[in-house]
Amino acid sequence: MPYTTEEGGRLNNFAKEPKMYTAEPPTKAQQRNFVIWGVLAAVLVSGVIFVAFSVSSVS
């Protein structure tokens, strides 16, 4: 049953808290992948901004 009772027999309607798990730090390969994806994202955003300014300045 998902409920607990107190010493006096009253029903405790608070949900049971799940077991807590700690996060593991990323491995060296994951850190390298994060850096690669970050650089690629920065290049993509910079390229889109460059194209937007190039197109908007043409008159």
VOBA-1610 file (N, C-alpha, C; in pm, whole numbers, padded with zeros to 5 digits, always signed):
BEGIN
Met+00085-00118+00000Met+00000+00000+00000Met+00090+00124+00000Pro+00055+00228-00079Pro+00143+00345-00089Pro+00132+00443+00028Tyr+00051+00414+00129Tyr+00034+00506+00240Tyr+00098+00448+00365Thr+00133+00536+00456Thr+00187+00493+00585Thr+00096+00543+00696Thr+00108+00483+00812Thr+00029+00527+00927Thr+00123+00574+01036Glu+00076+00670+01114Glu+00155+00724+01225Glu+00132+00638+01349Glu+00198+00677+01460Glu+00186+00600+01583Glu+00042+00595+01633Gly-00031+00703+01613Gly-00169+00709+01661Gly-00267+00639+01570Gly-00221+00578+01462Gly-00309+00508+01370Gly-00367+00597+01261Arg-00327+00724+01259Arg-00378+00816+01157Arg-00308+00787+01023Leu-00381+00805+00918Leu-00329+00779+00784Leu-00241+00896+00740Asn-00126+00866+00688Asn-00036+00967+00636Asn-00049+00965+00483Asn-00107+01070+00426Asn-00135+01074+00283Asn-00020+01128+00199Phe+00094+01156+00262Phe+00207+01204+00185Phe+00265+01089+00103Ala+00304+01120-00018Ala+00360+01016-00104Ala+00495+00972-00050Lys+00527+00845-00072Lys+00658+00795-00034Lys+00760+00851-00133Glu+00871+00897-00079Glu+00974+00953-00165Glu+01054+00840-00229Pro+01084+00854-00358Pro+01162+00748-00424Pro+01306+00750-00376Lys+01375+00640-00397Lys+01515+00630-00361Lys+01595+00729-00445Met+01687+00800-00380Met+01767+00901-00449Met+01891+00836-00510Tyr+01922+00877-00630Tyr+02043+00830-00698Tyr+02131+00950-00727Thr+02259+00934-00708Thr+02351+01043-00738Thr+02397+01032-00882Ala+02418+01145-00944Ala+02465+01147-01082Ala+02613+01115-01087Glu+02652+01044-01191Glu+02793+01013-01209Glu+02857+01121-01295Pro+02980+01160-01265Pro+03046+01262-01348Pro+03069+01207-01489Pro+03068+01295-01588Pro+03089+01249-01726Pro+03230+01194-01746Thr+03241+01097-01832Thr+03372+01040-01865Thr+03447+01136-01956Lys+03573+01106-01979Lys+03654+01191-02068Lys+03597+01193-02210Ala+03546+01079-02257Ala+03488+01074-02391Ala+03362+01160-02397Gln+03279+01157-02292Gln+03159+01241-02291Gln+03196+01388-02285Gln+03297+01424-02206Gln+03341+01564-02199Gln+03390+01612-02335Arg+03465+01524-02405Arg+03513+01560-02539Arg+03397+01581-02634Asn+03296+01493-02626Asn+03179+01508-02713Asn+03102+01636-02682Phe+03093+01674-02553Phe+03024+01798-02516Phe+03096+01918-02578Val+03229+01916-02575Val+03306+02028-02633Val+03285+02032-02784Ile+03290+01917-02849Ile+03271+01913-02995Ile+03133+01965-03033Trp+03029+01919-02963Trp+02893+01965-02995Trp+02878+02114-02966Gly+02942+02163-02860Gly+02936+02306-02829Gly+03000+02390-02938Val+03115+02346-02987Val+03183+02419-03096Val+03099+02416-03222Leu+03045+02300-03256Leu+02959+02291-03376Leu+02836+02380-03364Ala+02776+02385-03245Ala+02659+02470-03225Ala+02696+02617-03239Ala+02812+02655-03185Ala+02856+02794-03195Ala+02882+02832-03341Val+02942+02741-03417Val+02968+02768-03559Val+02835+02781-03635Leu+02741+02694-03606Leu+02612+02701-03673Leu+02539+02832-03642Val+02534+02869-03516Val+02465+02994-03478Val+02536+03114-03539Ser+02669+03114-03535Ser+02744+03224-03596Ser+02717+03233-03746Gly+02711+03119-03813Gly+02682+03117-03956Gly+02543+03171-03987Val+02446+03131-03908Val+02309+03180-03930Val+02301+03331-03908Ile+02367+03380-03805Ile+02367+03525-03779Ile+02439+03598-03891Phe+02551+03544-03940Phe+02624+03606-04051Phe+02538+03614-04176Val+02470+03504-04208Val+02383+03503-04326Val+02268+03602-04307Ala+02211+03611-04190Ala+02100+03703-04165Ala+02145+03848-04185Phe+02262+03882-04131Phe+02311+04019-04150Phe+02349+04046-04295Ser+02404+03946-04362Ser+02443+03965-04503Ser+02320+03990-04590Val+02215+03915-04567Val+02093+03929-04647Val+02022+04059-04615Ser+02020+04096-04489Ser+01945+04216-04450Ser+02017+04344-04493Ser+02147+04339-04511Ser+02220+04461-04548Ser+02220+04484-04699Val+02176+04386-04778Val+02171+04402-04924Val+02050+04488-04958Ser+02076+04599-05029Ser+01962+04684-05067Ser+01968+04731-05210
//
